[in-house]
Amino acid sequence: MDPKRSCVCGDNTRFGVLVVGTLCFSLYMATGIAFYTALVPMTDLSSSPLFSNDSSAEVDYGSWDLPTADRRFVYTVMEKSWLIGGLFLGVLIGSVPMIAFMTRFGPHLTVILIGSASTVLTALVPLAASCGFPFLVAVRFVQGMGVANIFPLIGAIMMRWAALTESGLFISLYTAYIQLSIIISTPISGFVGKNLNWPSIFYIHAAIAGTLTVVWALFFRNNPAKHPFVGEQEIRKISTGKPPMQSIKRPTNIPYKAILTSLPIWAVWIACVGNYLATQFSIAFFYMYLVWVLGIDVETAGLLTPISLIIQLALNATRQARPFPLLNPLQCRFFNSLAFYGAAFFFVVVAFVHPEDKLICALLAMVPQAMIGFNPGGFNKSSVLVARQHSPTVLAVTQVILCVTLFSGSFIVLALTPNNTFEEYRSVFLLYAAGLAVTNTIFVIFCRAEAAEWTKDKKVYPETISTA
């Protein structure tokens, strides 16, 4: 063994990479999501020192003469839609250049770039808001570009650091970054918004993101063999069963026509629309619903918002920990139906339970969000089982659909709820229910869980890993 190699982490350095990476991805996403929580105090004119019952509509609540913390902003429904959707538009547009950057420079430098940009841009949000709506939209857009390639980053890190026997743990924790971002961000934002001020929400998120970026820069290496804390035993664990990286070729002659005419793949993409149409309620609108519609204070809303997402993660972990006694096609249909039909049913219940008891209504609204936690065993699993080595191509389209759905939802929901009343949100809940029911019905009919014929036409990899 190389005497220079130190095993100070007890041959578990890869788990340190897992934890640091998960925290980085979660906080970078949280810097964008924090805006949804901060939008509540930012637009609360009644908390402005300039507000009075006789105030004229011409009062400049965002005057530069006021301290930043006392500035408030008035946005139209369309402007709010752009501010909420701008992040997702940035993710959509930024995917290609950010993936190209990662391919050229590797995950180490890419995460440093994303973290540095997220830190600076998040800290600039209060200034951008004061400068005007166009500046704030621009910042939101660039923030989205920064987190555009998280999924490719996850793949690149796993390829380098995850042992084959531990790939399930790595992918489960890494891909939970969206839920974790909300779980981390909303309690912090709610507390800070109530006890400090709205600009501090962004400053604190920026400080945490910057700190984690420094930790990543110091701790991560693109090549485990070059990490000072990785011993020979851990290198063997990571590399066992894997062909040398240089011997793995990317799929050639990708069957685009076959993929784009595959009914099972279209079933996956249609299910993706229903999933993220409803998921956006958790990401962007649930906190606003609690505060603006149910009248719950911002700090309590910050504590309530993550509960359904914690349940989501727990359900997913339970599903993965215990094998389910059904064949793959039935599993995919069962779990997707449990997630989609279950969530649709409870969205209907929420739509017709009048918000007299705020806490009961808040808890009921969490149930459909929690039910979505069963979907990793549904359309997500079907996608991988059908597409196999062409999964990256299918997932690339999935990411586009995800971004378009979230961007469109930013306009649809706010157009349906201009006055933030329960009656208006009833239409939103029924829309979610209908979308989930229709998309799942299509998925159940056309779902498959076996490799498509177009994955078997040619040998793509010169070396394969035996699972026998």
HELIX and SHEET records of a PDB file:
HELIX    1   1 THR A   13  MET A   42  1                                  30    
HELIX    2   2 LEU A   45  SER A   47  5                                   3    
HELIX    3   3 THR A   68  ASP A   70  5                                   3    
HELIX    4   4 VAL A   77  CYS A  131  1                                  55    
HELIX    5   5 PHE A  133  GLY A  146  1                                  14    
HELIX    6   6 ILE A  150  TRP A  161  1                                  12    
HELIX    7   7 LEU A  164  GLU A  166  5                                   3    
HELIX    8   8 SER A  167  TYR A  174  1                                   8    
HELIX    9   9 TYR A  177  ASN A  195  1                                  19    
HELIX   10  10 TRP A  198  PHE A  219  1                                  22    
HELIX   11  11 PRO A  224  LYS A  226  5                                   3    
HELIX   12  12 GLU A  232  SER A  239  1                                   8    
HELIX   13  13 MET A  245  SER A  247  5                                   3    
HELIX   14  14 TYR A  256  LEU A  260  1                                   5    
HELIX   15  15 LEU A  263  GLN A  280  1                                  18    
HELIX   16  16 PHE A  281  PHE A  285  3                                   5    
HELIX   17  17 PHE A  286  MET A  288  1                                   3    
HELIX   18  18 TYR A  289  VAL A  293  3                                   5    
HELIX   19  19 VAL A  298  LEU A  304  1                                   7    
HELIX   20  20 ILE A  307  ALA A  321  1                                  15    
HELIX   21  21 ASN A  328  PHE A  352  1                                  25    
HELIX   22  22 LYS A  358  MET A  371  1                                  14    
HELIX   23  23 ILE A  372  GLY A  377  5                                   6    
HELIX   24  24 PHE A  379  ALA A  387  1                                   9    
HELIX   25  25 ARG A  388  HIS A  390  5                                   3    
HELIX   26  26 SER A  391  LEU A  416  1                                  26    
HELIX   27  27 PHE A  422  PHE A  446  1                                  25    
HELIX   28  28 GLU A  453  THR A  455  5                                   3    
END                                                                             
